Amino acid sequence: MDARSATSAAEARAVDDGLVLPSGRERGVRGLVADSWRRCEASGVLPDGSRPPSLCWASRDLDAYRRAHPLAVVLPLLRELLGSGAADDGHVFAVGDADGALLWVEGDTEAMRRAERMHFVEGAVWSERQAGTNAPGTALELGRPVQIVTGEHYSAAVRAWSCAAAPVHDPATGHVLGVVDLSGGTSIAGPPALAAVRAAALVAQTQLAHLPTVPLLGPDCATKSAAEVHLSALGRDNAEIGYAGRTLHLSPRHSEIVLVLALAGHGVTGDRLAVDLSEHEVPASTLRAELTRLRAVLGPDLLGSRPYALLRPVRTDFDEVSRLLAEGRAGEALARYPGPLLPRSEAPAVVAHRRCLEQQLRGAVLAGGDAVLLRRWVAADWGAEDLGAWTALTRALPDGSPQRAAAAARARALDLETASFPQARRHAAVLQRSRS
């Protein structure tokens, strides 16, 4: 659906609902709003307001997440600039994270009661795809301050409100940290409200820029190593992350996401991340929910949004193996290789890197012709049925030695098995055993 069709459809809905169009709408909806409506319609948001935004946090989990969020340190400033005035003027003041989850919602008691009826509460997700066109969600979508007035909201449940919001960016990286919002009645529909949230966001960013940087791994670490994240994903289905003096054990899905971000080495869009994680279509709402939960595990100082990225340099065990191979140190590389990369993962980006690394390591071991390394290769699960490795080991061992006879017998057995057992099925069986 093009912008004109989306506009006409949404305006027809507004008329059918008995809405009085706000000033300026008689000549057509603003392009910003029409574009947002088109995104909402494509995302399946219900315009009748019958499906309110979901609550994604239990109170205890939300408290822990808020304490760790970078906007927590500027919350007193934001309250001073926006919160106290909101309470006095009958408005609601809110701060959300980069995914649109509301972290703090405060203000006038009666306005808070009204907001609660439409799930504008702490822990609810007010992204565009969850709540339709609204100032905090659309500001995050566009990465700039936005004002949405009454009937410009996509959901009928919100059309009595006006709101103004501005994203807050990390001054060091430019990544979006979250959003500040004012919601209420007609006074929020004017220029002063938009100017207020824009100014508050800029002041918050200035304060964040002047905060001291605390080393992640303690005061005795060098600056580079203090900022590094250590990711271990070889030979395990649940990756481990070491940083800030602690070790985090990730779920298989979170392991895949972190690995894909580490492989990218830079920010990636949600669409790109979805393709790298699955051959099947991943709903955008599902991916955002997974990233929100991952951010709760890692902390917002490590996982950034828009684009999604790891915000610290990452040192990985698989990069260490690749480095040793590039330096011609196959023995050390094999010693650092406990097994395939996330062996049970079927994420396309993980599978591709797993195969590439295994092929490089195997090639180096076979090309070197070192009997010790070849023995270690065939003794491992992933090399136990490697015909080429057993053949190379046979050649590397001395003539007449019992070990050579045993290796040759194993190579003949695998050769016969290969002739009667299609290669693709045999490889699948080997891979399955290495995963078990």
N, C-alpha and C positions, 0 to 999 in steps of 0.2 A: 504494500500500500504506500503511495507517495504522500508527501507532506500535505498537499491540498486535500486529498481524500481523507486523510487522518483528521485534518482540521474540520472538514465538513461533517464527518461522522461524530466527532466529539461535540461540535456545536449543536448538532441535532439532538444528541443525548442530553445536553444541557437544557435545551428548550423543552424537551419532553419531560425533564425533571422539574420544570417550573422555575429554573434558575434565572435570576436577573444578572445579565452579563455585566462585568465590571467595566469601568470607563475605558474606552479605547477598543473594546472587543467588537463594537458595532461594525468596525471597518476590518474585522478579521483578527484571528488569534495571532499573537506574537510568534515569530518563527521558532524561538527557543521553546515555547510551550508546545507548538505543533510537533516539533521534533521529539519532545519528551513523550507526548501522547502516542506517537508512532512506536517508540521503544516500549512503552507500557503495553500497548495492544499486542505487539510481537511477543512480549514476555508472558502474556496470559493473565495480566492483572485484571481483576473484575471491577468495572467502573461503578457498579451499584453499591460498593462498600460493604458487601456481605462477607468478605473474607479479610478481616483486619490483619495488620502485620503480626508476624509470629514473635513469640518470646523465646529467645535463644539462650537465656542464662538463668540458672538458679541463683538465688540471692548470694549464697556463700561464694560461688564461683565468680560472680560478677564483682564482689568486693575485692577478691584477690586480683582479678584482671585490672580493675580500676587503679588499685594501688601501684601496679607495675606500669601503667600506661604513661607515656611521656607527657600527656596533657594534664596529668594529675598535678605536676609541679606548677603549672600556670593557672590552675583552677581558681585559686584565691583572686588572682588578677582578673580573670574573666567574670567572676562573681561581682567584683567591684565595678567593672565596666558595664555589665549587662544585667546581672542577676538581681541586684538591689532595685534597679529601676523597673524590672519586670514585675517584681512583687508589688511595688507601689502602684503600677499602672494597669494592673489586671492582666498581665501577660505571663507567658511561660518561657523560661530560659532553659536551653538544653545544650549539652555537649555530647557529640557522638564520635565513634571511632571511624577508621577509614572504610569500613564496610557498611556504615550506616547504623550500627547498633548504638542505641542511646545509653550513655554511661551515667550521665547526671541530668535529671529533669527537676527543675525547681521553679518557684514563682508564686503567683497569687493562688490562694486556696481554692476559690471557686473555679478559676481557670484550670487548675490542676485536676479538679474533679471532672470537668468537661473533657479534658485531654485524655484522662484515663478511660473514658467510655469508648474512645476510638483507638485505644492501645498506644497512645503516645506516652509511654512510660519507660522507666529504666529497664534495660534488658531487651526491649523490642527493637526489631530491625526496620529502619525507615529508609532503606535504599529504594530507588525507583522501582526495581523489579519486585519488591515486596509490598510497597505502599503506594505505588503510582507516583505521578508528578507531585512533588513537594519540595520545599526549599532545601532542607538538608540533603535529601537524596539526589536532587537534581544538581545541587552545588558540587557534590562528590562526583557525579557523573561527568560534569563539565570541567571540574577543577577550578572554578571561579565563583565569586559571590553571585547569588541568585535571589530574586524576590518572586514569590508566587502568591497571587491574589485570588481569594475566594474561588470563583468558578473556573480558574485556571487549573485547579487541582483535578487530577484524573478521577479520583474516587469521590463518590457522592458523600461519603462519611466525613470528608474533610472540607467541603466547599463552603462551610460557614466561617472558615478560618482564613487568615492571611499570615504569611511567614516570610522571614528573610534569613538567609544563612550564608556563611562564608567558610571555605575550607582553610585549615591550618596546615602549613607545609613545614617539613623538617628543614631548618635553615641550612643544614650541612649538605643534605642529599637532594632536596627538592621533592622528596616523596611526601604524599599526603599522610598526615598523622591522624586527622579527624576533622570535625566540623563544629562550628558554633551556630546557634539558631535562636531566633526570637519568634514566637508564635502568639497570635492573639486576634484582636478585632481590627477595626478599620484603621486605627492609628499605625498598625504595622504595615499597612498598604502604601504608606508614603515614603518619600526619599530618605527621611531621617533614619528609619529603621535599617535600611540597606547600608547606609553610611556607617551606622553604629556597629553592625556585625563585621563589616569590612575592616573598620579601624581596630576592633577588638582582636581580630585574627592577626592583623599586622603587628600590633603591640605584643601579642603572645609569641609570635615568631621572633621578634626582636629580643624578648626576654630569654627564649630558648637558646638563641645564638650566644648569649652572654653567660649562660650557665657553665660552670666548670665541668670538664669531661672527666669522668671517673674511670680509671683503668678497669677492664672487665675481670682481669685475673690477679688483681692485687698490685700494690704500689711498687714491688720489687721487680716486676716484669718489664721488659723492654716495650716501647710503645707499639711496635708492630705485633709482637706476640700477644700483647694484652688485648689487641683488637681481633685476634684470630679466633675462628671457630674450627674445631676439629670434628670431622665427620668420618665415621667408620661404617662401611656398608659392604665390605667384602666378606663372603662366607656367612652372612647372616640375613634373616628376613626382617628383623627389626633393627634399623640403623640406630647408632648411638651418636649423640652430639655432646661434645665437651666444650663448655665455655662458662665464663663467670664463676670459675671454681667449682662447677658441678657437672654431673653427667646426666643427660636426658635420654631415656629409652623411648623411641618413637614407635607408634603403631605401624603396621605394614603400609597403610595408605599414606600416612604422614611421611614415612620414609621415602616413598616414591616422589612425593611433592618436593621435599627438601632436596632430594637427589637431582631432580630435573632442574630446580632453580640453581643448584650448585654447578651443574653441567652448562647451563646457559651462561653463567658468569655475568649476567646483566639482567635488567628488568624484562619481564615478559608479560604479554597481555593475557587475559583470562582465556581468550580463544586459542592462543598458541599453547598455553599450559594444558588445556583440555585435550588437544590433539596429541601432545606428548605423553599424556597419562593414559589414554585409552583409544583403541581402534573404534570404539562405539561412541556415539554422541553422549556427552556429559552435560546435563542441564546446567545452565549458568548458575541457577540458584543452589544446586547441589555443590558445585565447586566453591562458591562463595562461602557456604556453610562449613565446608571442610577447611577452608583457609582461615575462617574465623576461629574454629576450634584449634587449629594449629597455632595461630597467633596467641591463643590463651596458654598454650604449652610453652612456646618459645619466648613469648614476651614481645611487645610491639617495638622494642629497640633492636630486634633481630629480624623480624619479618615485616617488610614494607609492602604497600599497596599502590596500585595505579602508577607504574606497573608493579606487578608482584616481583619481589626481589629479596634476597638475603642482604642485610644491611651491614654485614661485617665480612672481611676477607675470610675465605673458607679454605682450610687445608684438609685434603681427603686422603684416605688410605689408598684409593685406586689411582689418584694422581701421583702418589709416591711410587707405586709400581711402574707407572708409565715413564716417570722420570728416570728411574733406574734402568729400564729397558733402553731408553734413548741414549743413555751413557754407556751401553754395552755391558751392563752388570747384571746378566741374566740370573746368576746364582742368588744375588741379594734380592732381586725382584721376586723370584720364586719363594724365597724365605718370607717375604712380606705378603704373600698371596695365600690367605687361609681358605679361599674358595671363591666361586663366582659372585658377581655383584648382585645383591638382592635376588638370590636364585629362584625364588617363587614368583617374582614380579613378572607381569605380562605387559607392563606399560611400554609402549613402543620405544620411547627414548632410552629407557633402562635396558631393554632387550638389545637394542643396537649397540650401546656402549659395552654391555656385558660381553657380547660376541666379539666385538673389536678387541677388547683387552685380552680375552682368552686366546684369540687367534695370534695376537702379537706375542704373548708370553709363550705359547706353544711353539710358535715359529722360532723364537730365540733359543728355547731349550733344545729343540730338534736340530737346529742348525749348528749349535755349539758342539754336539757330539760328545758331551761330557757324561760318562756313565753314571756318576753320582747324581747329577741333576735329572737324568732320564729315569733313574730308579725312583727318585722322589716324585716325579711326574706320574708314573704308572702306579705308584703306591697310593695315590690320592683317588678319591671317588671320581673326580672328573677325568682322570687319565687311565682308569683301570681297564677300559675297553678301547683304548686308542691304538689301533693297529699300527699306524705310522710310528708312534712312540716306541712300541714293543719291537718293531723292526729296527729302528735306530739304535735301541739298546742292545739288540743282538749284535749289530755291527760294532758297537763300541766296546763290547766285552772281549776278553782274550779268547783266542781259539782253544777249544778243549776244556774250558772252565765249566763247572756245573751250572753256574749262573747263566752262561751263554746258552747252554742247552735248554734250561728252563724258559728263558726269554724266547728262544726260537720256537719252542713247543707252544707257548702262549700265542705267539704271533701266528703260527699255522692254524691254531684253533679259531682265532678271530677271523682269519682269512676265510676259512670254511664257513664260519657263521655268517660272514658278510655275503658270501655267494648265495646262501639260501635265505637270508633275512634282509629284505630291502634296506638300503642305507638310511633312508629317512626314518623308518620305524626303529631301526637300531639306535640311531642318534637320539630319538625321542625317549627310548628306554634308558639310555645312559644319562640324559639330562634329568629324567624323573628320579633316578637313583641319587644323583648328586644333590637334588633338592630335598630328599627325604632325610 
